[in-house]
Amino acid sequence: MSIKIHKKIITPGFYETDALGHINNTVIPMWLEKARTPIFRIFTPDLDPKKWQLILAKIEIEYLCQLDYRLVVIIKTGIQHIGNSSFLIRQELFQNEKFAARGLTTLVRFDYNKKKSKALTQKSRSELEKCYWPID
């Protein structure tokens, strides 16, 4: 079985730069969220917020080099770990074939009415497993 790593191409905007002329570090978390859309669709296929089942528990970003707004960014997204009600998303950003940043995000399947986590379904677990991307 081949691993299904999702790829998203981002075209940076000049408005996303900072005073030093490179992409502002606060922009990267937004790009990572955009690139997580295929994962969101596992739980909410139509992305209707009234049916949303996930909550963000943790995000870590490691910046490895500056990003230039004149060049596209490729974000690779996969699943690094699957727990009972949560899972860890691994993301890597590349620009001009250079590894520029990495992100790790913990999402939890969440019952907003009861205000607590709930176990992943077998169906969602199976879809997440298709995107399993272990650390090399």
N, CA, C and O atoms as a Tinker XYZ file with bonds, in Angstrom:
   544  protein
     1  N      0.845000   -1.186000    0.000000    73     2
     2  CA     0.000000    0.000000    0.000000    64     1     3
     3  C      0.885000    1.243000    0.000000    63     2     4     5
     4  O      1.797000    1.363000    0.818000    81     3
     5  N      0.615000    2.155000   -0.911000    73     3     6
     6  CA     1.410000    3.372000   -0.966000    64     5     7
     7  C      0.856000    4.406000    0.013000    63     6     8     9
     8  O     -0.339000    4.435000    0.308000    81     7
     9  N      1.742000    5.234000    0.494000    73     7    10
    10  CA     1.372000    6.288000    1.432000    64     9    11
    11  C      0.764000    7.444000    0.648000    63    10    12    13
    12  O      1.288000    7.839000   -0.394000    81    11
    13  N     -0.334000    7.980000    1.149000    73    11    14
    14  CA    -1.021000    9.093000    0.505000    64    13    15
    15  C     -0.614000   10.388000    1.208000    63    14    16    17
    16  O     -1.257000   10.818000    2.166000    81    15
    17  N      0.462000   11.000000    0.716000    73    15    18
    18  CA     0.910000   12.275000    1.265000    64    17    19
    19  C      0.237000   13.376000    0.456000    63    18    20    21
    20  O      0.347000   13.408000   -0.769000    81    19
    21  N     -0.449000   14.263000    1.130000    73    19    22
    22  CA    -1.133000   15.366000    0.455000    64    21    23
    23  C     -0.138000   16.489000    0.184000    63    22    24    25
    24  O      0.715000   16.789000    1.019000    81    23
    25  N     -0.254000   17.106000   -0.987000    73    23    26
    26  CA     0.606000   18.237000   -1.338000    64    25    27
    27  C     -0.250000   19.452000   -1.660000    63    26    28    29
    28  O     -1.268000   19.349000   -2.345000    81    27
    29  N      0.173000   20.589000   -1.162000    73    27    30
    30  CA    -0.516000   21.855000   -1.398000    64    29    31
    31  C      0.523000   22.862000   -1.864000    63    30    32    33
    32  O      1.580000   23.008000   -1.250000    81    31
    33  N      0.216000   23.553000   -2.952000    73    31    34
    34  CA     1.109000   24.606000   -3.443000    64    33    35
    35  C      0.548000   25.946000   -2.991000    63    34    36    37
    36  O     -0.618000   26.262000   -3.226000    81    35
    37  N      1.389000   26.713000   -2.348000    73    35    38
    38  CA     1.028000   28.046000   -1.860000    64    37    39
    39  C      1.815000   29.077000   -2.676000    63    38    40    41
    40  O      3.026000   28.948000   -2.857000    81    39
    41  N      1.121000   30.077000   -3.153000    73    39    42
    42  CA     1.784000   31.196000   -3.813000    64    41    43
    43  C      1.794000   32.348000   -2.814000    63    42    44    45
    44  O      0.758000   32.970000   -2.580000    81    43
    45  N      2.945000   32.637000   -2.225000    73    43    46
    46  CA     3.003000   33.703000   -1.219000    64    45    47
    47  C      2.631000   35.062000   -1.803000    63    46    48    49
    48  O      2.842000   35.331000   -2.986000    81    47
    49  N      2.080000   35.896000   -0.956000    73    47    50
    50  CA     1.747000   37.262000   -1.349000    64    49    51
    51  C      2.693000   38.253000   -0.706000    63    50    52    53
    52  O      3.240000   37.997000    0.367000    81    51
    53  N      2.881000   39.363000   -1.352000    73    51    54
    54  CA     3.743000   40.420000   -0.802000    64    53    55
    55  C      3.247000   40.841000    0.582000    63    54    56    57
    56  O      4.045000   41.154000    1.465000    81    55
    57  N      1.918000   40.848000    0.764000    73    55    58
    58  CA     1.329000   41.251000    2.046000    64    57    59
    59  C      1.694000   40.298000    3.182000    63    58    60    61
    60  O      1.474000   40.627000    4.347000    81    59
    61  N      2.245000   39.128000    2.867000    73    59    62
    62  CA     2.631000   38.163000    3.899000    64    61    63
    63  C      4.080000   38.331000    4.354000    63    62    64    65
    64  O      4.576000   37.548000    5.165000    81    63
    65  N      4.745000   39.341000    3.836000    73    63    66
    66  CA     6.134000   39.587000    4.230000    64    65    67
    67  C      6.178000   40.476000    5.465000    63    66    68    69
    68  O      5.192000   41.116000    5.832000    81    67
    69  N      7.340000   40.498000    6.090000    73    67    70
    70  CA     7.532000   41.378000    7.234000    64    69    71
    71  C      8.522000   42.482000    6.864000    63    70    72    73
    72  O      8.914000   42.605000    5.703000    81    71
    73  N      8.912000   43.263000    7.825000    73    71    74
    74  CA     9.798000   44.402000    7.564000    64    73    75
    75  C     11.165000   43.980000    7.035000    63    74    76    77
    76  O     11.875000   44.791000    6.441000    81    75
    77  N     11.541000   42.720000    7.245000    73    75    78
    78  CA    12.829000   42.233000    6.767000    64    77    79
    79  C     12.747000   41.688000    5.344000    63    78    80    81
    80  O     13.763000   41.331000    4.749000    81    79
    81  N     11.521000   41.624000    4.801000    73    79    82
    82  CA    11.355000   41.211000    3.416000    64    81    83
    83  C     11.122000   39.732000    3.175000    63    82    84    85
    84  O     10.999000   39.307000    2.026000    81    83
    85  N     11.059000   38.940000    4.238000    73    83    86
    86  CA    10.752000   37.523000    4.034000    64    85    87
    87  C      9.370000   37.220000    4.627000    63    86    88    89
    88  O      8.778000   38.069000    5.293000    81    87
    89  N      8.865000   36.019000    4.385000    73    87    90
    90  CA     7.536000   35.645000    4.872000    64    89    91
    91  C      7.527000   35.698000    6.401000    63    90    92    93
    92  O      8.392000   35.129000    7.066000    81    91
    93  N      6.538000   36.388000    6.931000    73    91    94
    94  CA     6.419000   36.542000    8.377000    64    93    95
    95  C      6.130000   35.185000    9.020000    63    94    96    97
    96  O      5.375000   34.377000    8.479000    81    95
    97  N      6.736000   34.949000   10.172000    73    95    98
    98  CA     6.577000   33.651000   10.844000    64    97    99
    99  C      5.137000   33.379000   11.284000    63    98   100   101
   100  O      4.786000   32.226000   11.535000    81    99
   101  N      4.307000   34.401000   11.382000    73    99   102
   102  CA     2.913000   34.194000   11.780000    64   101   103
   103  C      2.046000   33.685000   10.618000    63   102   104   105
   104  O      0.911000   33.260000   10.833000    81   103
   105  N      2.573000   33.726000    9.406000    73   103   106
   106  CA     1.837000   33.272000    8.226000    64   105   107
   107  C      1.876000   31.742000    8.109000    63   106   108   109
   108  O      0.915000   31.127000    7.647000    81   107
   109  N      2.967000   31.148000    8.520000    73   107   110
   110  CA     3.157000   29.701000    8.358000    64   109   111
   111  C      2.034000   28.884000    9.006000    63   110   112   113
   112  O      1.553000   27.941000    8.377000    81   111
   113  N      1.590000   29.198000   10.241000    73   111   114
   114  CA     0.488000   28.407000   10.809000    64   113   115
   115  C     -0.785000   28.456000    9.952000    63   114   116   117
   116  O     -1.523000   27.473000    9.883000    81   115
   117  N     -1.042000   29.592000    9.304000    73   115   118
   118  CA    -2.218000   29.686000    8.435000    64   117   119
   119  C     -2.048000   28.814000    7.197000    63   118   120   121
   120  O     -2.997000   28.156000    6.772000    81   119
   121  N     -0.860000   28.800000    6.617000    73   119   122
   122  CA    -0.603000   27.950000    5.459000    64   121   123
   123  C     -0.758000   26.474000    5.837000    63   122   124   125
   124  O     -1.330000   25.683000    5.088000    81   123
   125  N     -0.236000   26.123000    7.015000    73   123   126
   126  CA    -0.350000   24.726000    7.463000    64   125   127
   127  C     -1.816000   24.320000    7.612000    63   126   128   129
   128  O     -2.197000   23.203000    7.264000    81   127
   129  N     -2.624000   25.226000    8.127000    73   127   130
   130  CA    -4.049000   24.916000    8.259000    64   129   131
   131  C     -4.684000   24.700000    6.888000    63   130   132   133
   132  O     -5.454000   23.756000    6.708000    81   131
   133  N     -4.371000   25.561000    5.921000    73   131   134
   134  CA    -4.901000   25.377000    4.561000    64   133   135
   135  C     -4.532000   24.004000    4.015000    63   134   136   137
   136  O     -5.342000   23.350000    3.359000    81   135
   137  N     -3.322000   23.579000    4.284000    73   135   138
   138  CA    -2.837000   22.298000    3.769000    64   137   139
   139  C     -3.447000   21.100000    4.502000    63   138   140   141
   140  O     -3.343000   19.970000    4.025000    81   139
   141  N     -4.079000   21.332000    5.650000    73   139   142
   142  CA    -4.737000   20.245000    6.396000    64   141   143
   143  C     -6.157000   19.969000    5.908000    63   142   144   145
   144  O     -6.814000   19.068000    6.429000    81   143
   145  N     -6.643000   20.715000    4.929000    73   143   146
   146  CA    -8.023000   20.554000    4.453000    64   145   147
   147  C     -8.363000   19.110000    4.067000    63   146   148   149
   148  O     -9.445000   18.646000    4.428000    81   147
   149  N     -7.499000   18.373000    3.354000    73   147   150
   150  CA    -7.857000   16.977000    3.046000    64   149   151
   151  C     -8.078000   16.121000    4.302000    63   150   152   153
   152  O     -8.892000   15.198000    4.294000    81   151
   153  N     -7.363000   16.427000    5.357000    73   151   154
   154  CA    -7.549000   15.701000    6.624000    64   153   155
   155  C     -8.883000   16.104000    7.253000    63   154   156   157
   156  O     -9.617000   15.256000    7.761000    81   155
   157  N     -9.191000   17.404000    7.218000    73   155   158
   158  CA   -10.477000   17.873000    7.751000    64   157   159
   159  C    -11.642000   17.171000    7.053000    63   158   160   161
   160  O    -12.644000   16.836000    7.686000    81   159
   161  N    -11.499000   16.949000    5.735000    73   159   162
   162  CA   -12.582000   16.333000    4.947000    64   161   163
   163  C    -12.845000   14.875000    5.347000    63   162   164   165
   164  O    -13.926000   14.350000    5.081000    81   163
   165  N    -11.885000   14.231000    5.971000    73   163   166
   166  CA   -12.124000   12.871000    6.479000    64   165   167
   167  C    -13.252000   12.905000    7.509000    63   166   168   169
   168  O    -14.065000   11.983000    7.578000    81   167
   169  N    -13.297000   13.958000    8.299000    73   167   170
   170  CA   -14.255000   14.079000    9.392000    64   169   171
   171  C    -15.499000   14.875000    9.004000    63   170   172   173
   172  O    -16.602000   14.586000    9.467000    81   171
   173  N    -15.310000   15.871000    8.155000    73   171   174
   174  CA   -16.415000   16.731000    7.723000    64   173   175
   175  C    -16.259000   16.962000    6.220000    63   174   176   177
   176  O    -15.689000   17.969000    5.801000    81   175
   177  N    -16.764000   16.026000    5.409000    73   175   178
   178  CA   -16.542000   16.088000    3.959000    64   177   179
   179  C    -16.933000   17.413000    3.299000    63   178   180   181
   180  O    -16.266000   17.860000    2.366000    81   179
   181  N    -18.019000   18.048000    3.783000    73   179   182
   182  CA   -18.446000   19.312000    3.170000    64   181   183
   183  C    -17.872000   20.545000    3.892000    63   182   184   185
   184  O    -18.188000   21.679000    3.533000    81   183
   185  N    -17.036000   20.317000    4.902000    73   183   186
   186  CA   -16.387000   21.374000    5.690000    64   185   187
   187  C    -17.388000   22.318000    6.372000    63   186   188   189
   188  O    -17.056000   23.468000    6.661000    81   187
   189  N    -18.599000   21.838000    6.625000    73   187   190
   190  CA   -19.621000   22.638000    7.288000    64   189   191
   191  C    -19.241000   22.813000    8.762000    63   190   192   193
   192  O    -19.155000   21.825000    9.491000    81   191
   193  N    -19.014000   24.045000    9.209000    73   191   194
   194  CA   -18.613000   24.278000   10.607000    64   193   195
   195  C    -19.629000   23.758000   11.630000    63   194   196   197
   196  O    -19.261000   23.454000   12.765000    81   195
   197  N    -20.905000   23.654000   11.236000    73   195   198
   198  CA   -21.922000   23.160000   12.166000    64   197   199
   199  C    -21.789000   21.660000   12.418000    63   198   200   201
   200  O    -22.364000   21.127000   13.368000    81   199
   201  N    -21.018000   20.980000   11.549000    73   199   202
   202  CA   -20.798000   19.536000   11.692000    64   201   203
   203  C    -19.362000   19.218000   12.130000    63   202   204   205
   204  O    -18.958000   18.055000   12.153000    81   203
   205  N    -18.600000   20.254000   12.475000    73   203   206
   206  CA   -17.163000   20.098000   12.747000    64   205   207
   207  C    -16.930000   19.147000   13.902000    63   206   208   209
   208  O    -17.645000   19.186000   14.903000    81   207
   209  N    -15.920000   18.284000   13.761000    73   207   210
   210  CA   -15.639000   17.260000   14.766000    64   209   211
   211  C    -14.243000   17.360000   15.374000    63   210   212   213
   212  O    -13.875000   16.520000   16.195000    81   211
   213  N    -13.471000   18.350000   14.996000    73   211   214
   214  CA   -12.075000   18.416000   15.433000    64   213   215
   215  C    -11.793000   19.674000   16.232000    63   214   216   217
   216  O    -12.452000   20.703000   16.081000    81   215
   217  N    -10.788000   19.553000   17.088000    73   215   218
   218  CA   -10.292000   20.708000   17.820000    64   217   219
   219  C     -8.763000   20.628000   17.816000    63   218   220   221
   220  O     -8.190000   19.547000   17.952000    81   219
   221  N     -8.127000   21.756000   17.661000    73   219   222
   222  CA    -6.669000   21.804000   17.663000    64   221   223
   223  C     -6.186000   21.801000   19.110000    63   222   224   225
   224  O     -6.601000   22.642000   19.907000    81   223
   225  N     -5.316000   20.864000   19.448000    73   223   226
   226  CA    -4.804000   20.765000   20.816000    64   225   227
   227  C     -3.388000   21.321000   20.942000    63   226   228   229
   228  O     -3.012000   21.846000   21.990000    81   227
   229  N     -2.601000   21.202000   19.864000    73   227   230
   230  CA    -1.209000   21.636000   19.952000    64   229   231
   231  C     -0.656000   21.840000   18.545000    63   230   232   233
   232  O     -1.004000   21.116000   17.612000    81   231
   233  N      0.201000   22.829000   18.415000    73   231   234
   234  CA     0.913000   23.039000   17.160000    64   233   235
   235  C      2.351000   23.438000   17.472000    63   234   236   237
   236  O      2.607000   24.284000   18.328000    81   235
   237  N      3.275000   22.814000   16.764000    73   235   238
   238  CA     4.701000   23.149000   16.874000    64   237   239
   239  C      5.211000   23.439000   15.472000    63   238   240   241
   240  O      4.880000   22.734000   14.519000    81   239
   241  N      6.016000   24.479000   15.358000    73   239   242
   242  CA     6.607000   24.815000   14.063000    64   241   243
   243  C      8.095000   25.049000   14.263000    63   242   244   245
   244  O      8.517000   25.772000   15.166000    81   243
   245  N      8.862000   24.430000   13.412000    73   243   246
   246  CA    10.312000   24.639000   13.413000    64   245   247
   247  C     10.662000   25.334000   12.095000    63   246   248   249
   248  O     10.428000   24.797000   11.012000    81   247
   249  N     11.219000   26.525000   12.210000    73   247   250
   250  CA    11.601000   27.307000   11.039000    64   249   251
   251  C     13.055000   26.992000   10.711000    63   250   252   253
   252  O     13.942000   27.183000   11.543000    81   251
   253  N     13.293000   26.512000    9.505000    73   251   254
   254  CA    14.632000   26.076000    9.127000    64   253   255
   255  C     15.363000   27.085000    8.247000    63   254   256   257
   256  O     16.594000   27.105000    8.220000    81   255
   257  N     14.618000   27.923000    7.529000    73   255   258
   258  CA    15.223000   28.978000    6.723000    64   257   259
   259  C     14.153000   30.008000    6.366000    63   258   260   261
   260  O     12.960000   29.765000    6.548000    81   259
   261  N     14.585000   31.141000    5.865000    73   259   262
   262  CA    13.649000   32.185000    5.468000    64   261   263
   263  C     12.937000   31.787000    4.179000    63   262   264   265
   264  O     13.486000   31.070000    3.343000    81   263
   265  N     11.711000   32.264000    4.038000    73   263   266
   266  CA    10.932000   32.028000    2.833000    64   265   267
   267  C     10.778000   33.334000    2.062000    63   266   268   269
   268  O     10.553000   34.395000    2.645000    81   267
   269  N     10.901000   33.237000    0.752000    73   267   270
   270  CA    10.827000   34.389000   -0.146000    64   269   271
   271  C      9.434000   34.449000   -0.770000    63   270   272   273
   272  O      8.922000   33.425000   -1.224000    81   271
   273  N      8.819000   35.617000   -0.800000    73   271   274
   274  CA     7.468000   35.711000   -1.342000    64   273   275
   275  C      7.413000   35.529000   -2.850000    63   274   276   277
   276  O      6.325000   35.340000   -3.394000    81   275
   277  N      8.530000   35.579000   -3.537000    73   275   278
   278  CA     8.534000   35.462000   -5.003000    64   277   279
   279  C      8.509000   34.023000   -5.495000    63   278   280   281
   280  O      8.369000   33.790000   -6.695000    81   279
   281  N      8.641000   33.057000   -4.601000    73   279   282
   282  CA     8.711000   31.645000   -4.992000    64   281   283
   283  C      7.593000   30.845000   -4.326000    63   282   284   285
   284  O      7.250000   31.095000   -3.170000    81   283
   285  N      7.029000   29.888000   -5.053000    73   283   286
   286  CA     5.972000   29.061000   -4.474000    64   285   287
   287  C      6.517000   28.195000   -3.338000    63   286   288   289
   288  O      7.713000   27.914000   -3.258000    81   287
   289  N      5.618000   27.792000   -2.483000    73   287   290
   290  CA     5.925000   26.916000   -1.357000    64   289   291
   291  C      5.102000   25.642000   -1.533000    63   290   292   293
   292  O      3.912000   25.697000   -1.840000    81   291
   293  N      5.746000   24.508000   -1.335000    73   291   294
   294  CA     5.045000   23.223000   -1.381000    64   293   295
   295  C      4.966000   22.686000    0.040000    63   294   296   297
   296  O      5.971000   22.587000    0.744000    81   295
   297  N      3.751000   22.343000    0.443000    73   295   298
   298  CA     3.536000   21.782000    1.777000    64   297   299
   299  C      3.099000   20.331000    1.623000    63   298   300   301
   300  O      2.125000   20.032000    0.931000    81   299
   301  N      3.828000   19.439000    2.274000    73   299   302
   302  CA     3.481000   18.021000    2.298000    64   301   303
   303  C      2.833000   17.732000    3.648000    63   302   304   305
   304  O      3.316000   18.176000    4.690000    81   303
   305  N      1.733000   16.983000    3.616000    73   303   306
   306  CA     0.962000   16.704000    4.822000    64   305   307
   307  C      0.655000   15.217000    4.926000    63   306   308   309
   308  O      0.183000   14.602000    3.970000    81   307
   309  N      0.928000   14.649000    6.092000    73   307   310
   310  CA     0.610000   13.250000    6.368000    64   309   311
   311  C      0.360000   13.061000    7.853000    63   310   312   313
   312  O      0.424000   14.010000    8.635000    81   311
   313  N      0.077000   11.836000    8.228000    73   311   314
   314  CA    -0.229000   11.501000    9.626000    64   313   315
   315  C      0.956000   10.776000   10.234000    63   314   316   317
   316  O      1.401000    9.755000    9.708000    81   315
   317  N      1.470000   11.296000   11.339000    73   315   318
   318  CA     2.623000   10.687000   11.997000    64   317   319
   319  C      2.218000    9.694000   13.082000    63   318   320   321
   320  O      2.914000    8.704000   13.304000    81   319
   321  N      1.099000    9.951000   13.759000    73   319   322
   322  CA     0.677000    9.071000   14.848000    64   321   323
   323  C     -0.848000    9.131000   14.989000    63   322   324   325
   324  O     -1.455000   10.186000   14.804000    81   323
   325  N     -1.449000    8.005000   15.312000    73   323   326
   326  CA    -2.891000    7.938000   15.540000    64   325   327
   327  C     -3.127000    7.355000   16.928000    63   326   328   329
   328  O     -2.665000    6.259000   17.246000    81   327
   329  N     -3.852000    8.103000   17.741000    73   327   330
   330  CA    -4.190000    7.640000   19.084000    64   329   331
   331  C     -5.648000    7.201000   19.159000    63   330   332   333
   332  O     -6.247000    6.851000   18.142000    81   331
   333  N     -6.216000    7.220000   20.357000    73   331   334
   334  CA    -7.608000    6.819000   20.556000    64   333   335
   335  C     -8.573000    7.888000   20.040000    63   334   336   337
   336  O     -9.495000    7.581000   19.284000    81   335
   337  N     -8.364000    9.126000   20.442000    73   335   338
   338  CA    -9.240000   10.221000   20.013000    64   337   339
   339  C     -8.462000   11.332000   19.307000    63   338   340   341
   340  O     -9.057000   12.279000   18.792000    81   339
   341  N     -7.155000   11.218000   19.282000    73   339   342
   342  CA    -6.324000   12.263000   18.686000    64   341   343
   343  C     -5.378000   11.672000   17.650000    63   342   344   345
   344  O     -5.193000   10.459000   17.555000    81   343
   345  N     -4.789000   12.576000   16.879000    73   343   346
   346  CA    -3.789000   12.162000   15.898000    64   345   347
   347  C     -2.834000   13.319000   15.663000    63   346   348   349
   348  O     -3.173000   14.484000   15.871000    81   347
   349  N     -1.632000   12.969000   15.226000    73   347   350
   350  CA    -0.560000   13.936000   15.006000    64   349   351
   351  C     -0.327000   14.083000   13.506000    63   350   352   353
   352  O     -0.059000   13.107000   12.805000    81   351
   353  N     -0.433000   15.320000   13.030000    73   351   354
   354  CA    -0.221000   15.617000   11.620000    64   353   355
   355  C      1.200000   16.135000   11.441000    63   354   356   357
   356  O      1.642000   17.043000   12.145000    81   355
   357  N      1.894000   15.545000   10.497000    73   355   358
   358  CA     3.259000   15.956000   10.135000    64   357   359
   359  C      3.177000   16.757000    8.850000    63   358   360   361
   360  O      2.557000   16.327000    7.877000    81   359
   361  N      3.814000   17.939000    8.851000    73   359   362
   362  CA     3.839000   18.773000    7.654000    64   361   363
   363  C      5.245000   19.311000    7.421000    63   362   364   365
   364  O      5.959000   19.670000    8.358000    81   363
   365  N      5.619000   19.357000    6.152000    73   363   366
   366  CA     6.926000   19.889000    5.771000    64   365   367
   367  C      6.741000   20.896000    4.645000    63   366   368   369
   368  O      5.982000   20.665000    3.704000    81   367
   369  N      7.444000   22.013000    4.756000    73   367   370
   370  CA     7.375000   23.070000    3.756000    64   369   371
   371  C      8.684000   23.130000    2.986000    63   370   372   373
   372  O      9.770000   23.066000    3.563000    81   371
   373  N      8.557000   23.256000    1.666000    73   371   374
   374  CA     9.719000   23.342000    0.789000    64   373   375
   375  C      9.566000   24.552000   -0.122000    63   374   376   377
   376  O      8.470000   24.869000   -0.584000    81   375
   377  N     10.675000   25.214000   -0.367000    73   375   378
   378  CA    10.701000   26.303000   -1.326000    64   377   379
   379  C     11.987000   26.186000   -2.127000    63   378   380   381
   380  O     13.081000   26.098000   -1.569000    81   379
   381  N     11.833000   26.187000   -3.444000    73   379   382
   382  CA    12.988000   26.057000   -4.335000    64   381   383
   383  C     13.797000   24.795000   -3.979000    63   382   384   385
   384  O     15.028000   24.810000   -3.973000    81   383
   385  N     13.069000   23.705000   -3.682000    73   383   386
   386  CA    13.627000   22.400000   -3.326000    64   385   387
   387  C     14.406000   22.386000   -2.008000    63   386   388   389
   388  O     15.132000   21.433000   -1.726000    81   387
   389  N     14.259000   23.431000   -1.211000    73   387   390
   390  CA    14.936000   23.513000    0.078000    64   389   391
   391  C     13.918000   23.296000    1.203000    63   390   392   393
   392  O     12.844000   23.898000    1.203000    81   391
   393  N     14.265000   22.434000    2.153000    73   391   394
   394  CA    13.423000   22.154000    3.312000    64   393   395
   395  C     13.411000   23.406000    4.182000    63   394   396   397
   396  O     14.438000   23.771000    4.754000    81   395
   397  N     12.263000   24.065000    4.288000    73   395   398
   398  CA    12.203000   25.381000    4.913000    64   397   399
   399  C     11.585000   25.397000    6.309000    63   398   400   401
   400  O     11.961000   26.222000    7.143000    81   399
   401  N     10.644000   24.496000    6.569000    73   399   402
   402  CA     9.987000   24.475000    7.882000    64   401   403
   403  C      9.276000   23.140000    8.059000    63   402   404   405
   404  O      8.985000   22.435000    7.093000    81   403
   405  N      9.006000   22.816000    9.314000    73   403   406
   406  CA     8.220000   21.616000    9.604000    64   405   407
   407  C      7.220000   21.964000   10.700000    63   406   408   409
   408  O      7.476000   22.793000   11.573000    81   407
   409  N      6.081000   21.301000   10.617000    73   407   410
   410  CA     5.049000   21.515000   11.618000    64   409   411
   411  C      4.496000   20.194000   12.119000    63   410   412   413
   412  O      4.361000   19.232000   11.362000    81   411
   413  N      4.183000   20.161000   13.386000    73   411   414
   414  CA     3.507000   19.024000   14.005000    64   413   415
   415  C      2.261000   19.574000   14.690000    63   414   416   417
   416  O      2.344000   20.485000   15.514000    81   415
   417  N      1.115000   19.015000   14.344000    73   415   418
   418  CA    -0.152000   19.499000   14.878000    64   417   419
   419  C     -0.932000   18.328000   15.459000    63   418   420   421
   420  O     -1.106000   17.298000   14.809000    81   419
   421  N     -1.399000   18.501000   16.692000    73   419   422
   422  CA    -2.250000   17.494000   17.315000    64   421   423
   423  C     -3.694000   17.957000   17.194000    63   422   424   425
   424  O     -4.062000   19.037000   17.657000    81   423
   425  N     -4.511000   17.107000   16.554000    73   423   426
   426  CA    -5.949000   17.354000   16.461000    64   425   427
   427  C     -6.668000   16.266000   17.255000    63   426   428   429
   428  O     -6.210000   15.126000   17.337000    81   427
   429  N     -7.799000   16.642000   17.833000    73   427   430
   430  CA    -8.597000   15.733000   18.651000    64   429   431
   431  C    -10.015000   15.703000   18.109000    63   430   432   433
   432  O    -10.600000   16.748000   17.824000    81   431
   433  N    -10.566000   14.506000   17.967000    73   431   434
   434  CA   -11.991000   14.391000   17.622000    64   433   435
   435  C    -12.751000   14.838000   18.868000    63   434   436   437
   436  O    -12.501000   14.346000   19.968000    81   435
   437  N    -13.675000   15.769000   18.684000    73   435   438
   438  CA   -14.254000   16.475000   19.828000    64   437   439
   439  C    -15.766000   16.565000   19.710000    63   438   440   441
   440  O    -16.304000   16.822000   18.633000    81   439
   441  N    -16.445000   16.352000   20.830000    73   439   442
   442  CA   -17.893000   16.531000   20.916000    64   441   443
   443  C    -18.125000   17.917000   21.514000    63   442   444   445
   444  O    -17.932000   18.130000   22.711000    81   443
   445  N    -18.539000   18.847000   20.669000    73   443   446
   446  CA   -18.705000   20.231000   21.117000    64   445   447
   447  C    -19.882000   20.395000   22.079000    63   446   448   449
   448  O    -19.873000   21.318000   22.893000    81   447
   449  N    -20.892000   19.529000   22.008000    73   447   450
   450  CA   -22.019000   19.618000   22.937000    64   449   451
   451  C    -21.624000   19.164000   24.335000    63   450   452   453
   452  O    -21.996000   19.789000   25.327000    81   451
   453  N    -20.869000   18.073000   24.408000    73   451   454
   454  CA   -20.446000   17.530000   25.707000    64   453   455
   455  C    -19.132000   18.139000   26.190000    63   454   456   457
   456  O    -18.729000   17.932000   27.335000    81   455
   457  N    -18.467000   18.894000   25.309000    73   455   458
   458  CA   -17.192000   19.555000   25.646000    64   457   459
   459  C    -16.116000   18.561000   26.062000    63   458   460   461
   460  O    -15.379000   18.786000   27.021000    81   459
   461  N    -16.040000   17.448000   25.315000    73   459   462
   462  CA   -14.993000   16.479000   25.619000    64   461   463
   463  C    -14.629000   15.693000   24.361000    63   462   464   465
   464  O    -15.377000   15.654000   23.385000    81   463
   465  N    -13.467000   15.076000   24.421000    73   463   466
   466  CA   -12.993000   14.288000   23.280000    64   465   467
   467  C    -13.830000   13.025000   23.141000    63   466   468   469
   468  O    -14.467000   12.563000   24.088000    81   467
   469  N    -13.805000   12.478000   21.912000    73   467   470
   470  CA   -14.451000   11.191000   21.708000    64   469   471
   471  C    -13.598000   10.362000   20.760000    63   470   472   473
   472  O    -12.853000   10.902000   19.943000    81   471
   473  N    -13.714000    9.057000   20.876000    73   471   474
   474  CA   -12.857000    8.137000   20.120000    64   473   475
   475  C    -13.039000    8.314000   18.612000    63   474   476   477
   476  O    -14.126000    8.623000   18.125000    81   475
   477  N    -11.944000    8.107000   17.901000    73   475   478
   478  CA   -11.997000    8.109000   16.445000    64   477   479
   479  C    -12.866000    6.941000   15.990000    63   478   480   481
   480  O    -12.861000    5.880000   16.614000    81   479
   481  N    -13.599000    7.132000   14.921000    73   479   482
   482  CA   -14.381000    6.028000   14.366000    64   481   483
   483  C    -13.432000    5.114000   13.591000    63   482   484   485
   484  O    -12.330000    5.518000   13.222000    81   483
   485  N    -13.870000    3.888000   13.351000    73   483   486
   486  CA   -13.045000    2.963000   12.565000    64   485   487
   487  C    -12.854000    3.497000   11.149000    63   486   488   489
   488  O    -11.783000    3.340000   10.562000    81   487
   489  N    -13.895000    4.130000   10.599000    73   487   490
   490  CA   -13.811000    4.703000    9.254000    64   489   491
   491  C    -12.766000    5.820000    9.185000    63   490   492   493
   492  O    -11.934000    5.838000    8.278000    81   491
   493  N    -12.809000    6.755000   10.146000    73   491   494
   494  CA   -11.834000    7.851000   10.129000    64   493   495
   495  C    -10.423000    7.324000   10.400000    63   494   496   497
   496  O     -9.460000    7.796000    9.796000    81   495
   497  N    -10.298000    6.364000   11.291000    73   495   498
   498  CA    -8.991000    5.767000   11.579000    64   497   499
   499  C     -8.420000    5.126000   10.308000    63   498   500   501
   500  O     -7.234000    5.272000   10.011000    81   499
   501  N     -9.261000    4.426000    9.574000    73   499   502
   502  CA    -8.831000    3.783000    8.339000    64   501   503
   503  C     -8.359000    4.817000    7.308000    63   502   504   505
   504  O     -7.354000    4.604000    6.631000    81   503
   505  N     -9.081000    5.927000    7.192000    73   503   506
   506  CA    -8.690000    6.992000    6.253000    64   505   507
   507  C     -7.384000    7.661000    6.700000    63   506   508   509
   508  O     -6.537000    7.983000    5.866000    81   507
   509  N     -7.222000    7.868000    7.995000    73   507   510
   510  CA    -5.982000    8.449000    8.512000    64   509   511
   511  C     -4.804000    7.517000    8.258000    63   510   512   513
   512  O     -3.710000    7.972000    7.921000    81   511
   513  N     -5.023000    6.218000    8.417000    73   511   514
   514  CA    -3.943000    5.239000    8.198000    64   513   515
   515  C     -3.433000    5.281000    6.758000    63   514   516   517
   516  O     -2.259000    5.005000    6.513000    81   515
   517  N     -4.292000    5.621000    5.812000    73   515   518
   518  CA    -3.870000    5.733000    4.406000    64   517   519
   519  C     -2.851000    6.859000    4.223000    63   518   520   521
   520  O     -2.075000    6.849000    3.267000    81   519
   521  N     -2.856000    7.819000    5.131000    73   519   522
   522  CA    -1.960000    8.984000    5.065000    64   521   523
   523  C     -0.786000    8.855000    6.027000    63   522   524   525
   524  O     -0.064000    9.825000    6.257000    81   523
   525  N     -0.590000    7.658000    6.592000    73   523   526
   526  CA     0.451000    7.460000    7.595000    64   525   527
   527  C      1.824000    7.755000    7.001000    63   526   528   529
   528  O      2.210000    7.187000    5.979000    81   527
   529  N      2.552000    8.651000    7.657000    73   527   530
   530  CA     3.861000    9.119000    7.192000    64   529   531
   531  C      4.815000    9.110000    8.391000    63   530   532   533
   532  O      4.998000   10.132000    9.052000    81   531
   533  N      5.412000    7.967000    8.662000    73   531   534
   534  CA     6.297000    7.871000    9.832000    64   533   535
   535  C      7.581000    8.683000    9.638000    63   534   536   537
   536  O      7.957000    9.032000    8.519000    81   535
   537  N      8.225000    8.966000   10.741000    73   535   538
   538  CA     9.520000    9.658000   10.680000    64   537   539
   539  C     10.529000    8.699000   10.075000    63   538   540   541
   540  O     10.615000    7.536000   10.468000    81   539
   541  N     11.282000    9.197000    9.124000    73   539   542
   542  CA    12.288000    8.361000    8.436000    64   541   543
   543  C     13.464000    8.052000    9.352000    63   542   544
   544  O     14.400000    7.365000    8.944000    81   543
